Amino acid sequence: MPPNLPDVVLWSIPAFILLAVLEMVSYRLHPDEDAAGYEAKDAATSITMGLGSLGFDVLWKIPVVAIYTAVYELTPLRTPVLWWTIPLMLLAQDFFYYWSHRGHHVIRILWACHVVHHSSRKFNLSTALRQPWTGFTSWPFYLPLIALGMHPAALAFCYSANLVYQFWIHTERIDKLPRPLEYVLNTPSHHRVHHASQGGYLDRNFGGILIVWDRMFRSFAAETERPVFGLTKNIGTFNPLRVATHEYVAIARDVRAARTWRERAGRVLRGPGWQPGTGGAGVDAGPAAEGAA
């Protein structure tokens, strides 16, 4: 029997909307000239992207669930869903989320999906809702958990809980938290760095719930200067279809213009900033071309 676990994202949607509205009102009542704040068209695009992702995710889940179910049936291992195993599963999922997130910044075809979330030049709670419509690119990163006996429904619960946690960290209204929390958890301060477009902030702070993975794997950067949000080359559109597909279009254009098969592969599998004749784009250099945060 599959574990009876709630879809925490769906249950959280009313809270998402309410908190975003409250934050928007707070900017009206107490403006902050230094904060990016809200823009009506930008917020509308973010909300549209979020609603669209819910619909498209239903389609992408069909093949992913089939693959996960097949692997789960083949493995002899089983991880029981108990009160004390759920925190361990959340910890494991967060670890693999770190690597999935990092991979989506340094492999261009994966970045084409994830760039949607970074395409806003604002940073507020509505930005958290700006989700891709091609969210089928993460599933391979979690196959080890299924192979270790985690039920697909338990993985879905952990993944949803991770996303719900990340909603509140998309804000400029919360300054730095007490040092012990900043050391362990992903916080608004850490996530502002992740969404920034300055060179020293690029490709940093990939953690979902915990920031300790970034400290362990040397991808952490503290917030020292005020972030400039958006991409290194902003797309300048609020059209949801263009927001969802612009990097795929850019990849197709670059592949079509490539002169060798090696260059074509590089345009797809190297970092977003890769150019022929340069080395592989690492964590520091990844999204320099189409822009990353």
SULURGI-V311164 format. One record per residue. N is the residue number from 1. RES is the residue in one letter. SS is DSSP state (2 for helix, 1 for strand, 0 for the rest). NEAR is the number of other ideal C-beta (glycine too) atoms within 8 Angstrom. D_CENTER is the distance of its C-alpha to the mean C-alpha in Angstrom with 1 decimal. Layout:
BEGIN
n	res	ss	near	d_center
N	RES	SS	NEAR	D_CENTER
N	RES	SS	NEAR	D_CENTER
END
This chain:
BEGIN
n	res	ss	near	d_center
1	M	0	2	31.0
2	P	0	6	27.3
3	P	0	9	26.2
4	N	0	3	26.3
5	L	0	8	22.9
6	P	0	5	21.6
7	D	0	8	18.6
8	V	2	10	17.2
9	V	2	9	14.7
10	L	2	6	17.8
11	W	2	7	19.9
12	S	2	10	17.7
13	I	2	8	17.6
14	P	2	6	20.9
15	A	2	7	19.8
16	F	2	12	16.7
17	I	2	8	19.2
18	L	2	8	21.9
19	L	2	11	20.0
20	A	2	13	18.6
21	V	2	8	22.2
22	L	2	8	23.6
23	E	2	13	21.4
24	M	2	12	22.6
25	V	2	8	26.1
26	S	2	9	25.9
27	Y	2	12	25.3
28	R	2	6	28.4
29	L	2	5	30.4
30	H	0	5	29.4
31	P	0	6	28.0
32	D	0	8	26.4
33	E	0	4	27.3
34	D	0	4	24.9
35	A	0	8	21.8
36	A	0	8	19.9
37	G	0	10	20.5
38	Y	0	11	20.4
39	E	0	7	21.6
40	A	2	6	22.6
41	K	2	7	21.6
42	D	2	13	18.1
43	A	2	14	17.6
44	A	2	9	19.2
45	T	2	14	16.9
46	S	2	14	13.8
47	I	2	10	15.7
48	T	2	9	16.8
49	M	2	17	13.5
50	G	2	11	12.6
51	L	2	8	16.0
52	G	2	11	15.9
53	S	2	12	12.9
54	L	2	8	15.0
55	G	2	8	17.8
56	F	2	11	16.3
57	D	2	9	14.6
58	V	2	8	18.2
59	L	2	7	19.3
60	W	2	11	16.7
61	K	2	8	17.4
62	I	2	8	21.1
63	P	2	8	21.1
64	V	2	10	18.3
65	V	2	9	20.5
66	A	2	8	23.5
67	I	2	10	22.3
68	Y	2	14	21.2
69	T	2	9	24.5
70	A	2	8	26.5
71	V	2	11	25.2
72	Y	2	12	25.6
73	E	2	6	29.2
74	L	2	5	30.0
75	T	0	10	29.1
76	P	0	3	31.8
77	L	0	7	29.6
78	R	0	5	28.6
79	T	0	11	26.6
80	P	0	5	28.2
81	V	0	10	26.2
82	L	0	6	28.1
83	W	2	4	27.6
84	W	2	6	27.4
85	T	2	10	25.2
86	I	2	11	22.3
87	P	2	7	21.4
88	L	2	8	21.6
89	M	2	15	19.4
90	L	2	12	16.7
91	L	2	9	17.2
92	A	2	11	17.1
93	Q	2	14	14.0
94	D	2	15	12.2
95	F	2	9	13.8
96	F	2	12	12.7
97	Y	2	13	9.0
98	Y	2	14	9.6
99	W	2	9	11.1
100	S	2	11	8.8
101	H	2	12	6.0
102	R	2	13	9.2
103	G	2	10	10.5
104	H	2	13	8.1
105	H	2	14	9.3
106	V	2	13	12.9
107	I	0	10	13.8
108	R	2	14	14.3
109	I	2	9	14.4
110	L	2	11	10.9
111	W	2	18	9.8
112	A	2	12	11.8
113	C	2	11	9.3
114	H	2	13	6.1
115	V	2	16	8.6
116	V	2	13	9.0
117	H	2	9	6.5
118	H	2	12	8.4
119	S	0	12	11.7
120	S	0	12	13.2
121	R	0	7	15.7
122	K	0	13	15.8
123	F	0	12	13.9
124	N	0	15	14.8
125	L	0	13	14.1
126	S	0	14	14.1
127	T	2	13	11.1
128	A	2	11	9.0
129	L	2	12	10.6
130	R	0	14	9.7
131	Q	0	10	8.0
132	P	0	11	9.0
133	W	0	10	12.5
134	T	0	11	12.3
135	G	0	12	10.0
136	F	0	8	12.6
137	T	0	10	11.3
138	S	0	9	10.0
139	W	2	10	13.4
140	P	2	5	15.4
141	F	2	10	13.6
142	Y	2	14	14.8
143	L	2	11	18.3
144	P	2	7	19.9
145	L	2	12	19.3
146	I	2	14	21.1
147	A	2	9	23.7
148	L	0	9	24.4
149	G	0	10	25.2
150	M	0	12	22.3
151	H	0	11	22.9
152	P	2	12	20.3
153	A	2	9	20.6
154	A	2	14	20.0
155	L	2	15	16.8
156	A	2	10	15.7
157	F	2	13	16.7
158	C	2	14	14.9
159	Y	2	11	11.6
160	S	2	11	12.4
161	A	2	10	13.6
162	N	2	14	10.5
163	L	2	9	8.6
164	V	2	10	11.9
165	Y	2	11	12.2
166	Q	2	13	9.2
167	F	2	12	10.9
168	W	0	10	13.8
169	I	0	12	12.3
170	H	0	13	11.5
171	T	0	11	15.2
172	E	0	11	18.0
173	R	0	7	20.5
174	I	0	9	20.1
175	D	0	5	21.4
176	K	0	6	21.2
177	L	0	9	22.0
178	P	0	5	24.8
179	R	2	5	24.5
180	P	2	6	24.3
181	L	2	9	21.2
182	E	2	13	19.6
183	Y	2	8	20.5
184	V	2	8	18.9
185	L	1	9	16.1
186	N	0	13	12.9
187	T	0	13	14.4
188	P	2	13	14.3
189	S	2	13	16.1
190	H	2	17	13.7
191	H	2	13	10.6
192	R	2	13	12.9
193	V	2	14	13.5
194	H	2	11	9.9
195	H	0	12	10.0
196	A	1	12	13.6
197	S	0	13	15.4
198	Q	0	9	18.3
199	G	2	4	19.1
200	G	2	5	19.2
201	Y	2	12	15.8
202	L	0	15	14.1
203	D	0	13	11.8
204	R	0	11	12.2
205	N	0	13	11.0
206	F	0	12	8.2
207	G	0	15	9.4
208	G	0	11	8.3
209	I	0	10	11.8
210	L	1	11	13.9
211	I	0	15	14.1
212	V	2	9	17.0
213	W	2	12	15.2
214	D	2	15	14.6
215	R	2	9	18.3
216	M	2	6	19.5
217	F	0	8	17.9
218	R	0	6	18.6
219	S	0	11	15.3
220	F	0	10	15.9
221	A	0	9	17.1
222	A	0	7	18.7
223	E	0	10	18.9
224	T	0	3	22.3
225	E	0	5	22.5
226	R	0	4	21.0
227	P	0	13	17.8
228	V	0	7	18.0
229	F	1	13	14.9
230	G	0	11	13.8
231	L	0	14	14.2
232	T	0	10	17.2
233	K	0	7	18.6
234	N	0	8	17.7
235	I	0	9	18.3
236	G	0	3	20.6
237	T	0	7	20.2
238	F	0	8	19.4
239	N	0	7	20.2
240	P	2	10	17.4
241	L	2	6	18.6
242	R	2	9	18.5
243	V	2	15	15.0
244	A	2	12	13.9
245	T	2	8	16.1
246	H	2	12	17.1
247	E	2	12	15.6
248	Y	2	9	17.1
249	V	2	8	20.3
250	A	2	10	20.2
251	I	2	13	19.9
252	A	2	8	22.8
253	R	2	8	24.8
254	D	2	9	24.4
255	V	2	10	25.3
256	R	2	6	28.2
257	A	2	6	29.5
258	A	0	11	29.1
259	R	0	4	32.5
260	T	0	6	32.0
261	W	2	5	30.1
262	R	2	6	28.7
263	E	2	10	27.3
264	R	2	10	25.8
265	A	2	9	24.1
266	G	2	11	22.8
267	R	2	12	21.4
268	V	2	10	19.3
269	L	2	7	18.6
270	R	0	11	18.8
271	G	0	15	16.4
272	P	0	15	15.9
273	G	0	10	18.7
274	W	0	12	21.1
275	Q	0	6	24.6
276	P	0	6	27.6
277	G	0	3	29.7
278	T	0	6	26.9
279	G	0	3	25.5
280	G	0	6	22.2
281	A	0	13	19.3
282	G	0	8	18.1
283	V	0	9	15.5
284	D	0	6	17.5
285	A	0	9	18.3
286	G	0	16	15.4
287	P	0	18	14.2
288	A	0	12	17.5
289	A	0	10	18.7
290	E	0	12	16.5
291	G	0	15	14.7
292	A	0	16	11.6
293	A	0	13	10.6
END
